[in-house]
Amino acid sequence: MIEEWNLPKDLVLLDGDGHTWIALDYSDRKVEPSVVLLESESNTCITLAKNFEDFIALIKPYDEVFDEDDELREP
């Protein structure tokens, strides 16, 4: 997928659809990569977490984020 979508070689793709990817980014370090959101068309890269452990800590159960009408809860 990295070659097909012409993405940087130092990524390990976790999920995506070709246009947007969540990936482990090994470009700055070889241990504990950051977790990034990559927009392949605009070549934009946003750091979501400094490592995978911090990324997992950000994940919340659905009912903590959305109410019973599937509306986003206010923080």
Contacts in CASP RR format, 6 or more apart in sequence:
PFRMAT RR
TARGET T0000
AUTHOR 0000-0000-0000
METHOD contacts of the structure
MODEL  1
MIEEWNLPKDLVLLDGDGHTWIALDYSDRKVEPSVVLLESESNTCITLAK
NFEDFIALIKPYDEVFDEDDELREP
1 7 0 8 1.000
1 13 0 8 1.000
1 18 0 8 1.000
2 8 0 8 1.000
2 9 0 8 1.000
2 11 0 8 1.000
2 13 0 8 1.000
5 18 0 8 1.000
5 21 0 8 1.000
5 40 0 8 1.000
6 40 0 8 1.000
7 13 0 8 1.000
7 21 0 8 1.000
7 23 0 8 1.000
7 38 0 8 1.000
7 40 0 8 1.000
8 25 0 8 1.000
8 27 0 8 1.000
10 25 0 8 1.000
10 26 0 8 1.000
10 27 0 8 1.000
11 21 0 8 1.000
11 23 0 8 1.000
11 24 0 8 1.000
11 25 0 8 1.000
11 26 0 8 1.000
11 27 0 8 1.000
11 36 0 8 1.000
11 38 0 8 1.000
12 23 0 8 1.000
12 24 0 8 1.000
12 26 0 8 1.000
12 33 0 8 1.000
13 21 0 8 1.000
13 22 0 8 1.000
13 23 0 8 1.000
14 21 0 8 1.000
14 22 0 8 1.000
14 23 0 8 1.000
14 24 0 8 1.000
14 35 0 8 1.000
15 21 0 8 1.000
15 22 0 8 1.000
16 22 0 8 1.000
18 40 0 8 1.000
19 39 0 8 1.000
19 40 0 8 1.000
19 41 0 8 1.000
20 37 0 8 1.000
20 38 0 8 1.000
20 39 0 8 1.000
20 40 0 8 1.000
21 37 0 8 1.000
21 38 0 8 1.000
21 40 0 8 1.000
22 35 0 8 1.000
22 36 0 8 1.000
22 37 0 8 1.000
22 38 0 8 1.000
22 48 0 8 1.000
23 35 0 8 1.000
23 36 0 8 1.000
23 38 0 8 1.000
24 33 0 8 1.000
24 34 0 8 1.000
24 35 0 8 1.000
24 36 0 8 1.000
24 52 0 8 1.000
25 33 0 8 1.000
25 34 0 8 1.000
25 35 0 8 1.000
25 36 0 8 1.000
25 45 0 8 1.000
25 47 0 8 1.000
26 33 0 8 1.000
28 34 0 8 1.000
32 50 0 8 1.000
32 51 0 8 1.000
32 52 0 8 1.000
33 51 0 8 1.000
33 52 0 8 1.000
34 47 0 8 1.000
34 48 0 8 1.000
34 49 0 8 1.000
34 50 0 8 1.000
34 51 0 8 1.000
35 47 0 8 1.000
35 48 0 8 1.000
35 49 0 8 1.000
35 51 0 8 1.000
35 52 0 8 1.000
35 54 0 8 1.000
35 55 0 8 1.000
36 45 0 8 1.000
36 46 0 8 1.000
36 47 0 8 1.000
36 48 0 8 1.000
37 45 0 8 1.000
37 46 0 8 1.000
37 48 0 8 1.000
38 44 0 8 1.000
38 45 0 8 1.000
38 46 0 8 1.000
39 45 0 8 1.000
48 55 0 8 1.000
48 58 0 8 1.000
49 55 0 8 1.000
49 57 0 8 1.000
49 58 0 8 1.000
64 73 0 8 1.000
65 72 0 8 1.000
65 73 0 8 1.000
66 72 0 8 1.000
66 73 0 8 1.000
67 73 0 8 1.000
END
